[in-house]
Amino acid sequence: MKKIMMIAVATLALAVAGFGADAKAGGAAFDKSCKGCHGATGAGNPAIAKMLSVTIPDLGSAEVQGKADGDLAKVISEGKGKMKPVKSVNADDVVAFLRTLKK
């Protein structure tokens, strides 16, 4: 009985984790608020990187894709380095979209 209960709880947790994040909405938000610097494919805009003297990571790379959703959402909502926070987007939706860029 205990094993069945643990399986039920794990299944419910996985189901709940999938709700709320909308990759399609995240893609629209990315196009509006992120594409200028990160490029349409997430590979980075070389002109912006040069202008800011930064390296823009490829969002589909193993390095970025290996980060936890919460860590990616934090960068989106709080910024990092020269990247300013993007408060106008639902960070969870954008993270769901970023997961579609995995190579």
C-alpha positions as CSV (number, residue, x, y, z in Angstrom):
1,M,0.0,0.0,0.0
2,K,2.8,2.4,0.9
3,K,4.5,1.7,-2.5
4,I,1.3,2.5,-4.4
5,M,0.8,5.7,-2.4
6,M,4.4,6.8,-3.3
7,I,3.8,6.1,-7.0
8,A,0.6,8.0,-6.9
9,V,2.3,11.0,-5.3
10,A,5.2,10.9,-7.8
11,T,2.8,10.7,-10.7
12,L,0.7,13.6,-9.4
13,A,3.9,15.7,-8.9
14,L,5.0,15.1,-12.4
15,A,1.5,16.0,-13.8
16,V,1.4,19.2,-11.8
17,A,4.9,20.2,-12.9
18,G,3.7,20.1,-16.5
19,F,0.9,22.6,-15.9
20,G,1.3,26.3,-16.1
21,A,4.3,26.5,-18.5
22,D,3.3,27.2,-22.1
23,A,6.0,26.8,-24.7
24,K,3.9,28.5,-27.4
25,A,3.3,31.5,-25.2
26,G,7.0,31.5,-24.2
27,G,8.0,31.5,-27.9
28,A,5.9,34.6,-28.5
29,A,7.4,36.3,-25.4
30,F,10.9,35.3,-26.6
31,D,10.2,36.7,-30.0
32,K,9.1,40.0,-28.5
33,S,11.6,40.4,-25.6
34,C,14.6,38.2,-26.1
35,K,15.2,37.6,-29.8
36,G,17.0,40.9,-30.3
37,C,20.0,39.8,-28.2
38,H,19.6,36.0,-28.2
39,G,18.7,35.6,-31.9
40,A,15.7,33.7,-33.4
41,T,17.3,30.3,-32.8
42,G,18.8,31.2,-29.4
43,A,22.3,31.1,-30.7
44,G,23.0,34.7,-29.8
45,N,23.2,37.9,-31.9
46,P,26.9,38.5,-32.7
47,A,26.4,42.2,-33.2
48,I,24.9,42.7,-29.8
49,A,27.5,40.5,-28.2
50,K,30.3,42.6,-29.8
51,M,28.6,45.9,-28.9
52,L,28.3,44.8,-25.2
53,S,31.6,43.0,-25.1
54,V,30.0,39.8,-23.8
55,T,29.6,36.2,-24.9
56,I,25.9,35.3,-25.3
57,P,25.5,31.6,-24.6
58,D,23.7,29.4,-27.1
59,L,20.4,28.7,-25.4
60,G,20.2,25.3,-27.0
61,S,23.6,24.2,-25.8
62,A,24.2,21.4,-23.3
63,E,25.5,24.0,-20.8
64,V,22.3,26.0,-20.8
65,Q,20.0,23.1,-21.2
66,G,21.6,21.4,-18.2
67,K,20.5,24.1,-15.9
68,A,17.4,23.7,-13.7
69,D,14.2,25.4,-14.8
70,G,14.3,27.5,-11.7
71,D,17.8,28.7,-12.4
72,L,16.9,29.7,-16.0
73,A,13.7,31.5,-14.7
74,K,15.8,33.4,-12.2
75,V,18.1,34.7,-14.9
76,I,15.1,35.8,-16.9
77,S,13.3,37.6,-14.1
78,E,16.4,38.9,-12.2
79,G,19.0,39.3,-15.0
80,K,22.6,38.3,-15.0
81,G,25.8,40.2,-15.8
82,K,24.8,42.8,-18.4
83,M,21.5,41.1,-19.1
84,K,18.8,43.2,-17.4
85,P,15.7,41.5,-15.8
86,V,12.8,40.9,-18.2
87,K,9.8,41.5,-16.0
88,S,7.3,41.7,-18.9
89,V,7.3,37.9,-19.6
90,N,6.2,34.8,-17.8
91,A,9.6,33.3,-17.1
92,D,8.2,29.8,-16.8
93,D,6.7,30.0,-20.3
94,V,10.0,31.3,-21.7
95,V,11.8,28.4,-20.0
96,A,9.4,26.0,-21.5
97,F,10.2,27.5,-24.9
98,L,13.9,27.4,-24.3
99,R,13.6,23.6,-23.7
100,T,12.4,23.3,-27.3
101,L,15.8,24.8,-28.5
102,K,17.8,21.8,-27.1
103,K,20.3,20.5,-29.7
